[in-house]
Amino acid sequence: MEARDLVLKMYRENEERYDLSAFEKGQMFARWLEAGVYASQRELSGAIGLGEAAAAKYLAVAGLPVKFSRRSATSA
């Protein structure tokens, strides 16, 4: 099984089981891009069935300072 197949399987399982925060999703997507699983944000968003704008927002949230992201996750 290829890395892409594995990360997509993991993503789908997590989406069904857990209410992942925007920060957690963004971190996951950023790791995939950094690891070269997907070459671009466009490729990643197509694979997971999200629009490019939504993927960009998740990645932007993941780039926020940890203190802010924890605070926003608990206030939701």
Backbone torsions as a table, in degrees:
resi	resn	phi	psi	omega
1	MET	NA	136.2	-179.5
2	GLU	-79.5	161.6	-179.7
3	ALA	-57.8	-39.5	-179.9
4	ARG	-62.4	-42.3	178.7
5	ASP	-62.1	-40.9	-178.8
6	LEU	-67.4	-44.5	-178.4
7	VAL	-69.2	-34.5	177.4
8	LEU	-67.4	-40.0	177.2
9	LYS	-62.4	-45.3	178.8
10	MET	-61.6	-44.5	-179.6
11	TYR	-59.9	-47.9	-178.8
12	ARG	-64.0	-41.4	177.8
13	GLU	-63.4	-43.1	179.0
14	ASN	-65.6	-39.2	178.7
15	GLU	-62.3	-36.5	-179.3
16	GLU	-76.3	-34.4	-172.8
17	ARG	-93.8	-35.0	-170.9
18	TYR	-125.2	153.0	173.6
19	ASP	-93.9	82.8	-177.8
20	LEU	-68.5	139.3	177.1
21	SER	-76.0	163.9	177.1
22	ALA	-60.8	-36.3	178.8
23	PHE	-64.1	-44.7	-179.9
24	GLU	-64.0	-42.8	177.5
25	LYS	-63.0	-44.7	179.8
26	GLY	-61.3	-41.6	177.3
27	GLN	-62.6	-42.6	-179.9
28	MET	-62.5	-47.0	-179.5
29	PHE	-63.6	-40.3	179.4
30	ALA	-63.4	-40.4	177.8
31	ARG	-62.1	-40.3	179.3
32	TRP	-63.1	-41.9	179.1
33	LEU	-67.4	-44.0	180.0
34	GLU	-63.2	-35.5	-179.2
35	ALA	-80.3	-8.2	179.4
36	GLY	81.1	14.1	176.8
37	VAL	-62.6	-39.7	173.5
38	TYR	-124.4	140.0	-176.0
39	ALA	-79.2	-23.6	-177.1
40	SER	-150.1	164.6	176.5
41	GLN	-63.1	-37.5	179.1
42	ARG	-62.5	-45.4	179.1
43	GLU	-63.1	-43.6	178.5
44	LEU	-61.5	-48.9	-177.1
45	SER	-63.3	-36.6	176.8
46	GLY	-65.6	-38.9	-177.9
47	ALA	-67.5	-36.9	-177.4
48	ILE	-95.1	-3.5	176.4
49	GLY	80.0	26.5	176.3
50	LEU	-108.1	152.9	171.9
51	GLY	-69.7	156.7	179.8
52	GLU	-61.1	-36.7	-179.9
53	ALA	-64.5	-40.5	179.4
54	ALA	-65.4	-44.1	178.5
55	ALA	-61.5	-40.9	179.1
56	ALA	-62.3	-38.9	179.1
57	LYS	-65.9	-43.3	177.9
58	TYR	-61.5	-42.7	179.5
59	LEU	-66.0	-36.8	178.0
60	ALA	-65.7	-42.7	178.5
61	VAL	-61.6	-39.8	179.7
62	ALA	-64.3	-23.7	179.7
63	GLY	-84.8	-4.9	178.9
64	LEU	-71.4	155.3	175.5
65	PRO	-57.9	144.2	-176.1
66	VAL	-57.0	-41.3	-178.8
67	LYS	-56.8	-45.2	-179.7
68	PHE	-68.4	-42.3	-176.5
69	SER	-66.3	-37.3	177.0
70	ARG	-65.6	-41.3	-179.5
71	ARG	-63.7	-42.9	-179.8
72	SER	-69.8	-31.3	179.0
73	ALA	-68.7	-35.9	-178.1
74	THR	-81.5	-20.5	-179.4
75	SER	-87.3	-5.7	-178.1
76	ALA	-77.1	NA	NA
